[in-house]
Every structure is written in C-alpha cells, then in structure tokens.
C-alpha cells in the first residue's frame, strides 16, 4: 500500500423516483431487502442483487429496518400497529400473498439511559415466533 487514495467507482442498484433506503444483502448475496416509498408509505421491498425484479414484502402503515434471517428465507422488520411498534417476520417464498407476515414481538427492545439495549419487562410483550 503506497498511501495514495484512489477513486472508487460506485454504481446504482436501486433507483427511481421513489425514496429507497436501508439496504441489506441476503446471507447468500443474491438479494437485497430495502425500504422504499414507491408504493406510498415506506414499506419493505426485496429485489435481486442487481436491483431487478423488485417485490413488495410489507403491507403495513409503514415498514422499516429490514433484516434477513440467517437462512435467507425470511425478513424481519419493524412497523407501527395499533398505537405501538412491533417486529414482524415475512417469509419470502410466496410474496404474491400479501400480509403473510406475522407479528412476532411487541416493543421488543428499549434503549436504557446508558444507551445499551435491554429486553423490556411488563405486560404486552409479544413472544417470538417462527415459520415452519
């Protein structure tokens, strides 16, 4: 390394007139989950790694923070519902069936004064769930 900075070439993968944010590659690198407002409010979308074949994953009031499961078969995301914020899991094997996602946790984590994350206590906390 000679200490000289070299230009880096960037390329656009997800584009269009809509806002797109929060991309995350699937564990196998073949797909990208991201947030987009292309269908109205922010929702979770998934596309091939090159940006082709985008499909809407969430159909909530607003969806955010997509994260892939380790096996790449589902995407977890947060969304507001009934006055709270919940964590949902959507299987990606059949996205043509809207609303196949399930709520798996309610107010799953809260930040403490020390800015660390700790599990919540009290009523109304959802249990984690898995898809078969």
N, C-alpha and C positions, 0 to 999 in steps of 0.2 A: 504494500500500500504506500503510495507516494504522497499522501496527504492532500491531494488535489480533489476538489469536489467536481463531480461530473454530472451533467444534466441527466435527469431521469425522464423517460417518456411515460406519460400516463395515457390511458385510453378509457373512454366512457363505455360502461357496460349497460347501465340502466339509464335511460334518458326519456325525454318527452316534456310536455308542457306541465305535467304534474310535479309535485314535490316528491322526492324519493330520499329516504334516509335510513340509517341503522342497518346497513347490510351485514350479513353474516353468511359465510360459506358453510355448506353442509359438511359433515365429517369426511365424506369421500371426495369433496371438492367439485362435485358435479352440478350442484345447485346453489342458489343464493336465496335466502329469506331476507326481506326488507320491508320497511314501512313505506306506504305511498298514499297520497290523497287523490289518485287518478280516478277513483270511483265516487268521490265525495269526501267524507271524513277520513282521517287516517285509518288505514287498515293494514293487515299483514298480507304480503304477496310473496310468491315464490316464482323463480324463473330458472332456466338453465344457467350455467355459469357464464355463458356468453351473453346473457340478457334476453335470449329468445324464449318464447312460449310462456309469458307471464300468466300466472293464475292467482286469483284472489283466494286467500286462506281464511281470513276472519270476516265476519259479518256482524260486527258489534257497533256500538255507538262510536267507538274509536279504539284502535288497537296499537300497541306499541311494544318495543323491546323484544323482537323475535330472537329465540334461541333454539337451536337444534337439539334433539335428543342425541345421546351418544351413538345410537344405531342409525340415525338419519331417517327414521320412519315417522317422526312427528316433530312439531314445532310448538314450543311453549311461548306464550305472550301474555302481557297484562292488558286489561281493558276495564273501563268503568261499567258497572251494572248495579242497578237498584241502590244507588247512593254510595256504593263502595267501589274499591278497586280490587279486582280478582286476577288470579293467574289461571289461564286456560291452556289446554293441550289440544292440538288439532292433528289427527293422523293425516298424512299426505297421500295415502294410497288411492283415495277417491275424492278429489276436490270438487267433482261435479255435484256432490250432495252438500249444499250449503248448510252450515250450522251443525256439522258433525263433531265440532269441538265440544269439549266438556270442561266445566269449571272444576278445577282440582284444588284450589286453595283460596281462602279469603283473607285479605290483608296478611299475606304470608310472612312478611318481614317488616320491621320498622327500624329506623335509624335511632340510635341512642345518642345522648349528649356527647359521647366520646367519638361519634361518627362511625362506630362499628355497627355491624348488623347483628341483631339478636332476634330469636323467634318470639312472636307475640304470646301473650297469655290472655285468658279470659274467654267468654262465650263468643260464638260466631266465627270461630276459626275453622276453616274447612280442612278436610282430610285429603291427603294426596291420593290420587287415583291413577290407574294405569289402563291402557288399552290392551286387549288381548293380543 
